[in-house]
Amino acid sequence: MSISIFEVEKPLLSLAPMAGLTHAAFRELVALYGGCNLYFTEMLNVRAVVFQNPRKDPYLICGEREHPLFAQLVGRDPELFARAVKRLEGFFSFEGYDLNFGCARGAIQRYGWGAALLGEPELCVEIVLAVKENTSRPVSVKLRSPDHHRENLLSLTEKLLQAGVSFVTLHPRAPKDGFKRPARWEEIRWLKEAFPELPVIGNGDVFSPQEARKLLSECGCEGVMIGRAALLRPWIFRDTARFLDEGVIPVAPPPVEAPERLARLIEKYLPEELREKRFELWLFWYLQNFRYGVHYFGLIKKEKGLAAKLALLKKLLKEERLDPYPARPYLLR
Ligand SMILES: Cc1cc2nc3c(=O)[nH]c(=O)nc-3n(C[C@H](O)[C@H](O)[C@H](O)COP(=O)(O)O)c2cc1C
């Protein structure tokens, strides 16, 4: 099934869903820097969507510029997925729904959600069908490699394709790999070779426009999704698009610009009680652009309030400059 976001000749560039980080304010920051072609919300717990007031849920706040935006759902019970989508259809106009069959965090897997579902293909299919019954919008899945065995990846994908998914994003690490082992891009190619008609977005360890181009050409996939490097450089999509078109990487903005912009957007979109925490969560990543970032982060954590944190940040980053790509974080979380 083809969907319009893939009906352009250029590769699709997508911002990865990242819990606590890709809220409306951050997505808008990415959009202001030139944007990408596909955004996802942070993962939304289907139970919370069903039982909380969607109008008061901070995870469901949407911005003005982030299109197309897919809601990413996480859970286990097909009926709750169905009810969640029905609810979201009544309140919002997400352009599609993405099903999280890839999050490998301990707590998520202990509930049997995310990557824990990779070992239960029949349940994955039931979830896809339950969602599709309640929406006419595209439904996609975000997968990890089940176990690096080609047959298992292809057999799961085949079932999902038959159930009607519109596209697949693959982060080719197995659930037990964490971030320690490199993403195995050849597994993205396995998918493309086996299912030429299925649009595939490749994800994992893209830290520069050059690596985005390499992944696209090695894997033959339609798109590339970038996560951590977009936290370090929210303008990486603009740079990648320009690099793919013209082989040129634009000049980076001054280091204080992104934090100033994000602080303003956080004030615009997020409720008071979340603002400082969300800003700090992002700074943990952004400051890894700089050699003394961990030290800066420690100092900023001690400041109370968004304004005080920003004021100190301005001082600390005044003499800093951004190195050329790759924008690779040196800490894992
Ligand atoms: C802090 C953090 C939060 C994440 N949260 C989610 C999430 O909510 N849903 C999801 O599907 N993946 C999540 N991921 C995985 C990313 O979407 C992505 O697959 C992974 O970071 C690999 O891409 P990268 O190498 O470009 O960072 C998260 C990753 C990080 C680092």
The ligand as a Tripos MOL2 file, in Angstrom:
@<TRIPOS>MOLECULE
LIG
   31    33     1     0     0
SMALL
NO_CHARGES

@<TRIPOS>ATOM
      1 C1         16.1410    8.8430   25.1460 C.3       1 LIG1
      2 C2         15.5080    7.9380   24.1140 C.ar      1 LIG1
      3 C3         14.1430    7.7230   24.1310 C.ar      1 LIG1
      4 C4         13.5630    6.8790   23.1760 C.ar      1 LIG1
      5 N1         12.1990    6.7170   23.1760 N.ar      1 LIG1
      6 C5         11.6140    5.9790   22.1760 C.ar      1 LIG1
      7 C6         10.1930    5.9170   22.0400 C.ar      1 LIG1
      8 O1          9.4270    6.5470   22.7820 O.2       1 LIG1
      9 N2          9.6850    5.1360   21.0350 N.ar      1 LIG1
     10 C7         10.4930    4.4380   20.1700 C.ar      1 LIG1
     11 O2          9.9880    3.7520   19.2750 O.2       1 LIG1
     12 N3         11.8360    4.5220   20.2660 N.ar      1 LIG1
     13 C8         12.4060    5.2830   21.2190 C.ar      1 LIG1
     14 N4         13.7620    5.4060   21.2580 N.ar      1 LIG1
     15 C9         14.5940    4.7940   20.1900 C.3       1 LIG1
     16 C10        14.8030    5.8010   19.0410 C.3       1 LIG1
     17 O3         13.5850    6.1220   18.4140 O.3       1 LIG1
     18 C11        15.7740    5.2420   17.9810 C.3       1 LIG1
     19 O4         15.2370    4.0580   17.4600 O.3       1 LIG1
     20 C12        17.1570    4.9490   18.5700 C.3       1 LIG1
     21 O5         17.6190    6.0310   19.3750 O.3       1 LIG1
     22 C13        18.1830    4.6870   17.4400 C.3       1 LIG1
     23 O6         18.3270    5.8180   16.6220 O.3       1 LIG1
     24 P1         19.6100    6.8100   16.7420 P.3       1 LIG1
     25 O7         20.8390    5.9510   16.6420 O.co2     1 LIG1
     26 O8         19.4560    7.7510   15.5750 O.co2     1 LIG1
     27 O9         19.5160    7.4750   18.0840 O.co2     1 LIG1
     28 C14        14.3730    6.2310   22.2120 C.ar      1 LIG1
     29 C15        15.7600    6.4740   22.2090 C.ar      1 LIG1
     30 C16        16.3310    7.3140   23.1350 C.ar      1 LIG1
     31 C17        17.8200    7.5690   23.0720 C.3       1 LIG1
@<TRIPOS>BOND
     1     1     2 1
     2     2     3 ar
     3     2    30 ar
     4     3     4 ar
     5     4     5 ar
     6     4    28 ar
     7     5     6 ar
     8     6     7 ar
     9     6    13 1
    10     7     8 2
    11     7     9 ar
    12     9    10 ar
    13    10    11 2
    14    10    12 ar
    15    12    13 ar
    16    13    14 ar
    17    14    15 1
    18    14    28 ar
    19    15    16 1
    20    16    17 1
    21    16    18 1
    22    18    19 1
    23    18    20 1
    24    20    21 1
    25    20    22 1
    26    22    23 1
    27    23    24 1
    28    24    25 2
    29    24    26 1
    30    24    27 1
    31    28    29 ar
    32    29    30 ar
    33    30    31 1
@<TRIPOS>SUBSTRUCTURE
     1 LIG1         1 GROUP 0 **** ****
